[in-house]
Amino acid sequence: QMLHSLLKLFDYALKLKANCTHLISPARRAVPILLATLNQALSVKQEFCSKVAQQVLSILETILLEASQAQTDMGELTAGTSEVGVLLGFIESSFVRSHT
């Protein structure tokens, strides 16, 4: 319950452009941290975690949309992370497919 509240608050905070701009800085490592969180939620394969994954995806979408509008180098934004590769491994899982 508290995790859902925190993620909702985080999502709400991203409505302010200044907060979003702050998070697209590669030095903040927001995208790699959120990708790692998403991977952990997907690896648990429980209903509670699917809701967490959906909230994290919404947050990532907001940040990446802002980054693309600011013409931020996406490679630089996710540099040094293997989380994207791990995430791609979940695409074919039955758990992910049943929640799309």
ROSEDO-69110 format. One record per residue (C-alpha): residue number from 1; residue in three letters; x negated, y, z. Coordinates in Angstrom, 1 decimal, decimal comma, padded with zeros to 4 digits. Example, Ala and Ser with C-alpha at 12.3 -4.5 7.8 and 13.67 -1.06 7.14 Angstrom:
REM residues 2
1 ALA -012,3 -004,5 007,8
2 SER -013,7 -001,1 007,1
//
This chain:
REM residues 100
1 GLN 000,0 000,0 000,0
2 MET -002,8 002,4 000,9
3 LEU -004,7 001,6 -002,2
4 HIS -001,7 002,4 -004,4
5 SER -001,3 005,7 -002,6
6 LEU -004,9 006,6 -003,1
7 LEU -004,8 005,7 -006,8
8 LYS -001,6 007,8 -007,2
9 LEU -003,3 010,7 -005,4
10 PHE -006,4 010,3 -007,7
11 ASP -004,1 010,3 -010,8
12 TYR -002,3 013,4 -009,5
13 ALA -005,7 015,2 -008,9
14 LEU -006,6 014,6 -012,5
15 LYS -003,7 016,8 -013,6
16 LEU -006,1 019,7 -012,9
17 LYS -008,5 020,2 -015,8
18 ALA -011,3 021,2 -013,4
19 ASN -011,1 017,9 -011,7
20 CYS -011,1 016,0 -015,0
21 THR -014,0 018,0 -016,3
22 HIS -016,0 017,3 -013,2
23 LEU -015,4 013,5 -013,5
24 ILE -016,5 013,3 -017,2
25 SER -020,0 014,3 -016,1
26 PRO -022,2 011,1 -016,6
27 ALA -024,0 012,0 -013,4
28 ARG -020,7 011,3 -011,4
29 ARG -020,5 007,8 -012,8
30 ALA -016,7 007,9 -012,6
31 VAL -016,2 005,7 -015,7
32 PRO -018,5 002,9 -014,7
33 ILE -017,1 002,8 -011,2
34 LEU -013,5 002,7 -012,5
35 LEU -014,5 000,0 -015,1
36 ALA -016,0 -002,1 -012,3
37 THR -012,8 -001,6 -010,2
38 LEU -010,7 -002,6 -013,2
39 ASN -012,8 -005,8 -013,7
40 GLN -012,5 -006,7 -010,0
41 ALA -008,7 -006,2 -010,1
42 LEU -008,4 -008,4 -013,2
43 SER -010,6 -011,1 -011,8
44 VAL -008,4 -011,7 -008,8
45 LYS -005,3 -012,6 -011,0
46 GLN -002,6 -011,7 -008,5
47 GLU 000,5 -009,6 -009,0
48 PHE -000,7 -006,9 -006,6
49 CYS -003,9 -006,6 -008,6
50 SER -002,1 -006,2 -011,9
51 LYS -000,5 -003,1 -010,5
52 VAL -003,9 -001,8 -009,4
53 ALA -005,3 -002,5 -012,8
54 GLN -002,4 -000,6 -014,5
55 GLN -003,1 002,4 -012,2
56 VAL -006,8 002,3 -012,9
57 LEU -006,2 002,0 -016,6
58 SER -004,0 005,1 -016,5
59 ILE -006,7 007,0 -014,6
60 LEU -009,4 005,9 -017,2
61 GLU -007,1 006,9 -020,0
62 THR -006,8 010,4 -018,6
63 ILE -010,6 010,7 -018,1
64 LEU -011,5 009,3 -021,5
65 LEU -008,9 011,5 -023,2
66 GLU -010,5 014,6 -021,6
67 ALA -014,0 013,4 -022,5
68 SER -013,0 013,0 -026,1
69 GLN -011,5 016,4 -026,2
70 ALA -014,6 017,8 -024,7
71 GLN -016,6 015,9 -027,3
72 THR -018,5 014,1 -024,7
73 ASP -020,8 011,3 -025,9
74 MET -019,0 008,1 -024,9
75 GLY -022,2 006,1 -024,9
76 GLU -023,7 008,6 -022,4
77 LEU -020,6 008,4 -020,3
78 THR -020,8 004,6 -019,9
79 ALA -024,6 004,3 -020,2
80 GLY -026,2 001,5 -018,2
81 THR -023,0 -000,4 -017,5
82 SER -022,2 -003,9 -018,5
83 GLU -018,6 -003,4 -017,3
84 VAL -017,3 -002,9 -020,8
85 GLY -018,6 -006,3 -021,9
86 VAL -017,1 -008,0 -018,8
87 LEU -013,8 -006,2 -019,5
88 LEU -013,7 -007,6 -023,0
89 GLY -013,9 -011,1 -021,6
90 PHE -010,5 -010,5 -019,9
91 ILE -008,7 -009,7 -023,1
92 GLU -008,0 -013,3 -024,0
93 SER -007,1 -014,4 -020,4
94 SER -003,6 -015,7 -019,9
95 PHE -003,2 -013,4 -016,9
96 VAL -003,8 -010,3 -018,9
97 ARG -001,6 -011,5 -021,8
98 SER 001,3 -012,2 -019,4
99 HIS 001,1 -008,6 -018,1
100 THR 001,1 -006,7 -021,4
//
